[in-house]
Amino acid sequence: MRKLFALVALLGLALGQALVVEVQGSLEEVEAKTLQALKAAGLEADRVLNLGEQVRQVTGPGFPDYRLVVLKPEKGSVEAASKNPMAAIVLPPTVFITGEGQKYLVGTFDGRLLFGMLQVYGGEVERLTWRLEAALGRLGIVKRLPPAMMPDPSSGMMPALMYRVPSAKVEDVVLVVETELTSNGLNLLPNVKVGPVTVIMPCKSEWARVMFLTQPAGGFAAPCRFFAMQMGPDVLVGAIEPVLMTIMPGVMNTPAVPMLQEARRVMTEILEATGGVPYRPGQ
């Protein structure tokens, strides 16, 4: 992983953490245009989440319109998860739509950066990246939002928190994770299979309010992902590393940092509840 982060640092601003495009029109018009652009690029929406309304119902007014288009898993997502289960931290891909009035920002993650960092870029994964870029390109001029900084290679931080549960069945581990998420006040979507990986997508309105008021483009990672995969007699279970979001522009030195640290604490407790032990690739 140290070599991977060093590679990304060398690539620098040639890549982005997120791809974004500005689109004029009402929320309904922009959503319709986005769905049409995705379909034209060979991608299919599985569901559209009204995150903005959900957050306002829980935390009160003051949060903008925010829609999340969760895509159906296709060959690229399956190939990425099969090559490296950590890719499940953004799979299946999400396209976010946020803004107000007649001006909206539509975006997703930059697969060239993330998939390259996870060493899965190429083949169907590369084609998935092209399709996401092509879909946004149908809406306007695509801009790459580069990270404000890259993680320190010596820190050992990975994109995912991972645990290995000995002598377990993936179905049982998924049930434990979903039960723990619910008891911690997170809303859950039905889990989805992406190749050999089961992806669980929870969301907490209070976390979403703080994060997306600080950096709306963080929606490429929402809802946050937990994942589980059978690994021989054991189960690999993990989740996106929330502190990784602090490398996005405008996040450091804001209330989003303690929120992300709190999210990491809760997510770690949920993973530990499975009975697993910390895991790093190669162990």
C-alpha positions as CSV (number, residue, x, y, z in Angstrom):
1,M,0.0,0.0,0.0
2,R,2.9,2.3,0.6
3,K,4.0,1.9,-3.0
4,L,0.4,2.6,-4.1
5,F,0.1,5.9,-2.2
6,A,3.6,6.9,-3.5
7,L,2.4,6.2,-7.1
8,V,-0.7,8.3,-6.6
9,A,1.3,11.1,-5.1
10,L,3.5,11.1,-8.2
11,L,0.5,11.2,-10.5
12,G,-0.6,14.2,-8.5
13,L,-3.2,16.5,-9.9
14,A,-3.4,14.7,-13.3
15,L,-6.1,12.6,-11.6
16,G,-9.1,13.6,-9.5
17,Q,-10.8,12.2,-6.4
18,A,-14.1,13.1,-7.9
19,L,-15.6,14.0,-11.3
20,V,-18.1,16.8,-11.3
21,V,-20.2,18.7,-13.9
22,E,-22.5,21.7,-13.5
23,V,-26.0,21.3,-15.0
24,Q,-28.7,23.9,-15.4
25,G,-32.4,23.1,-14.7
26,S,-34.8,22.1,-11.9
27,L,-33.9,19.1,-9.7
28,E,-36.3,16.9,-11.5
29,E,-35.0,18.0,-14.9
30,V,-31.3,17.4,-13.9
31,E,-32.2,14.0,-12.4
32,A,-34.0,13.0,-15.6
33,K,-31.0,14.2,-17.7
34,T,-28.6,12.3,-15.5
35,L,-30.5,9.0,-15.7
36,Q,-30.7,9.4,-19.5
37,A,-27.0,10.1,-19.7
38,L,-26.2,7.0,-17.6
39,K,-28.4,4.8,-19.8
40,A,-26.9,6.1,-23.0
41,A,-23.4,5.2,-21.6
42,G,-24.6,1.7,-20.8
43,L,-25.2,2.1,-17.1
44,E,-28.4,1.4,-15.3
45,A,-29.8,3.0,-12.1
46,D,-30.9,0.6,-9.4
47,R,-32.5,3.2,-7.2
48,V,-32.5,7.0,-6.6
49,L,-32.3,8.0,-2.9
50,N,-33.7,11.4,-1.8
51,L,-31.0,12.0,0.8
52,G,-31.8,15.7,1.0
53,E,-35.3,15.1,2.2
54,Q,-34.2,12.3,4.5
55,V,-31.6,14.6,6.2
56,R,-34.0,17.5,6.5
57,Q,-36.6,15.3,8.2
58,V,-34.1,14.2,10.8
59,T,-31.9,17.3,11.3
60,G,-34.2,20.2,10.2
61,P,-34.1,22.7,7.4
62,G,-30.9,24.1,5.9
63,F,-29.7,21.1,3.9
64,P,-29.8,21.4,0.1
65,D,-31.4,19.1,-2.4
66,Y,-29.3,15.9,-2.6
67,R,-30.1,12.8,-4.7
68,L,-28.0,9.7,-4.9
69,V,-28.3,7.5,-8.0
70,V,-27.1,4.0,-7.0
71,L,-26.2,2.0,-10.1
72,K,-26.8,-1.7,-10.7
73,P,-23.6,-3.8,-10.5
74,E,-22.3,-4.6,-14.0
75,K,-19.2,-6.3,-15.4
76,G,-16.7,-3.6,-14.3
77,S,-18.0,-3.5,-10.7
78,V,-17.9,-7.3,-10.5
79,E,-14.4,-7.5,-11.9
80,A,-13.1,-4.8,-9.5
81,A,-14.5,-6.4,-6.4
82,S,-13.2,-9.8,-7.6
83,K,-9.7,-8.5,-8.0
84,N,-9.7,-6.5,-4.8
85,P,-12.6,-6.6,-2.3
86,M,-11.5,-3.1,-1.0
87,A,-12.9,-1.7,-4.3
88,A,-16.3,-2.4,-2.6
89,I,-15.9,0.9,-0.7
90,V,-17.4,2.7,-3.8
91,L,-19.3,-0.2,-5.5
92,P,-21.8,-0.3,-6.9
93,P,-21.0,3.3,-8.1
94,T,-23.1,6.3,-6.9
95,V,-23.8,9.4,-8.9
96,F,-24.8,12.4,-6.7
97,I,-26.9,15.3,-7.7
98,T,-26.9,18.4,-5.4
99,G,-27.6,22.1,-5.5
100,E,-30.6,24.4,-5.4
101,G,-32.7,26.6,-7.7
102,Q,-31.7,26.0,-11.3
103,K,-28.1,25.0,-10.8
104,Y,-26.9,21.6,-9.8
105,L,-23.6,19.7,-9.4
106,V,-23.6,16.1,-10.7
107,G,-20.6,13.9,-10.0
108,T,-19.1,10.5,-9.1
109,F,-15.6,9.1,-8.2
110,D,-12.6,9.2,-10.5
111,G,-12.0,5.5,-11.3
112,R,-8.6,6.3,-12.8
113,L,-7.4,7.4,-9.3
114,L,-9.2,4.9,-7.0
115,F,-9.1,1.8,-9.2
116,G,-5.4,2.6,-10.1
117,M,-4.6,2.9,-6.4
118,L,-6.2,-0.5,-5.7
119,Q,-4.4,-2.1,-8.7
120,V,-7.6,-3.2,-10.4
121,Y,-7.7,-0.7,-13.3
122,G,-8.0,-2.3,-16.8
123,G,-10.4,-4.5,-18.7
124,E,-14.0,-4.2,-17.7
125,V,-13.0,-1.9,-14.8
126,E,-11.4,0.5,-17.2
127,R,-14.6,0.4,-19.3
128,L,-16.7,1.2,-16.3
129,T,-14.6,4.2,-15.7
130,W,-15.0,5.3,-19.3
131,R,-18.8,4.9,-19.1
132,L,-19.0,7.0,-15.9
133,E,-16.9,9.7,-17.6
134,A,-18.9,9.5,-20.8
135,A,-22.2,9.8,-18.9
136,L,-21.1,13.0,-17.1
137,G,-19.7,14.3,-20.4
138,R,-23.1,14.2,-21.9
139,L,-24.3,16.7,-19.3
140,G,-21.5,19.3,-19.7
141,I,-17.8,20.0,-19.2
142,V,-16.4,17.5,-16.7
143,K,-14.0,18.8,-14.1
144,R,-11.7,16.7,-12.0
145,L,-11.7,17.6,-8.3
146,P,-8.2,16.7,-7.1
147,P,-7.5,15.7,-3.4
148,A,-6.3,18.6,-1.3
149,M,-3.6,16.3,-0.1
150,M,-2.5,12.6,-0.3
151,P,-2.3,10.3,2.8
152,D,1.2,10.0,4.3
153,P,2.6,6.7,3.0
154,S,4.3,6.1,6.3
155,S,0.9,6.2,8.2
156,G,-0.1,2.8,7.0
157,M,-3.7,4.0,6.4
158,M,-5.7,2.0,3.9
159,P,-8.8,2.9,2.0
160,A,-10.8,0.3,4.0
161,L,-11.0,-0.9,7.6
162,M,-10.8,-4.7,7.5
163,Y,-11.3,-7.6,9.9
164,R,-11.1,-11.4,9.4
165,V,-13.7,-13.5,11.2
166,P,-12.5,-17.0,11.7
167,S,-14.6,-20.1,11.0
168,A,-17.6,-18.1,9.8
169,K,-20.3,-17.9,7.1
170,V,-20.6,-14.7,5.1
171,E,-24.4,-14.7,5.6
172,D,-24.1,-14.8,9.4
173,V,-21.5,-12.0,9.3
174,V,-23.7,-9.8,7.1
175,L,-26.6,-10.3,9.5
176,V,-24.4,-9.2,12.5
177,V,-23.3,-6.1,10.7
178,E,-26.8,-5.2,9.6
179,T,-28.1,-5.7,13.1
180,E,-25.3,-3.6,14.6
181,L,-25.8,-0.8,12.1
182,T,-29.5,-0.6,12.8
183,S,-29.0,-0.6,16.6
184,N,-26.6,2.3,16.1
185,G,-29.3,4.4,14.3
186,L,-28.1,3.9,10.7
187,N,-30.6,3.5,7.9
188,L,-30.0,0.5,5.6
189,L,-30.6,-0.3,2.0
190,P,-31.0,-4.0,1.0
191,N,-27.5,-5.5,0.6
192,V,-26.3,-6.3,-2.9
193,K,-24.0,-8.9,-4.4
194,V,-21.1,-7.5,-6.4
195,G,-19.3,-10.6,-7.6
196,P,-18.0,-12.5,-4.6
197,V,-18.6,-9.5,-2.3
198,T,-21.8,-8.6,-0.4
199,V,-22.1,-4.8,-0.1
200,I,-24.1,-3.2,2.7
201,M,-25.0,0.5,2.3
202,P,-25.9,2.3,5.5
203,C,-26.5,6.1,6.0
204,K,-26.7,8.3,9.1
205,S,-28.5,11.6,8.5
206,E,-26.4,13.5,11.1
207,W,-23.1,12.4,9.4
208,A,-24.5,13.2,6.0
209,R,-25.5,16.7,7.0
210,V,-22.0,17.6,8.4
211,M,-20.1,15.9,5.5
212,F,-22.0,17.2,2.6
213,L,-22.5,20.7,3.8
214,T,-18.7,20.8,4.1
215,Q,-17.9,19.0,0.8
216,P,-20.8,18.1,-1.4
217,A,-18.6,16.0,-3.8
218,G,-18.1,13.5,-1.0
219,G,-21.4,11.9,-2.3
220,F,-19.4,9.6,-4.5
221,A,-18.9,7.5,-1.4
222,A,-22.5,7.6,-0.1
223,P,-24.2,5.7,1.3
224,C,-21.1,4.5,3.1
225,R,-20.1,0.9,2.3
226,F,-19.6,-2.1,4.5
227,F,-18.7,-5.3,2.7
228,A,-18.2,-9.0,3.5
229,M,-16.7,-11.9,1.5
230,Q,-16.1,-15.6,2.2
231,M,-12.3,-16.2,2.3
232,G,-11.8,-20.0,2.7
233,P,-13.2,-21.0,6.1
234,D,-13.2,-17.4,7.3
235,V,-14.9,-14.2,6.3
236,L,-13.3,-10.9,5.4
237,V,-15.5,-8.0,6.6
238,G,-14.7,-4.3,6.1
239,A,-15.9,-0.8,5.5
240,I,-14.7,2.4,3.9
241,E,-12.1,4.3,6.0
242,P,-14.1,7.4,6.8
243,V,-11.0,9.4,7.7
244,L,-9.9,9.0,4.1
245,M,-12.5,11.7,3.3
246,T,-10.3,14.3,5.1
247,I,-8.1,14.5,2.0
248,M,-10.9,16.2,0.0
249,P,-10.7,19.9,-0.6
250,G,-12.1,22.1,2.2
251,V,-12.6,19.3,4.8
252,M,-9.6,19.7,7.1
253,N,-10.1,22.1,10.0
254,T,-13.8,21.9,9.8
255,P,-16.5,20.1,11.9
256,A,-16.4,17.3,9.3
257,V,-13.1,16.0,10.8
258,P,-14.4,15.1,14.3
259,M,-17.6,13.8,12.6
260,L,-15.5,11.5,10.5
261,Q,-13.5,10.4,13.5
262,E,-16.7,9.6,15.3
263,A,-17.9,7.6,12.3
264,R,-14.7,5.7,12.3
265,R,-15.1,4.8,16.0
266,V,-18.7,3.6,15.5
267,M,-17.8,1.7,12.3
268,T,-14.8,0.0,14.0
269,E,-17.0,-1.1,16.9
270,I,-19.5,-2.6,14.4
271,L,-16.8,-4.5,12.7
272,E,-15.4,-5.7,16.0
273,A,-18.8,-7.0,17.0
274,T,-18.4,-9.7,14.3
275,G,-15.7,-11.3,16.4
276,G,-13.1,-10.6,13.8
277,V,-9.4,-9.5,14.2
278,P,-7.8,-6.7,12.2
279,Y,-6.6,-7.7,8.8
280,R,-4.2,-6.3,6.2
281,P,-3.7,-7.8,2.7
282,G,-1.1,-10.4,2.6
283,Q,-1.7,-11.8,6.0
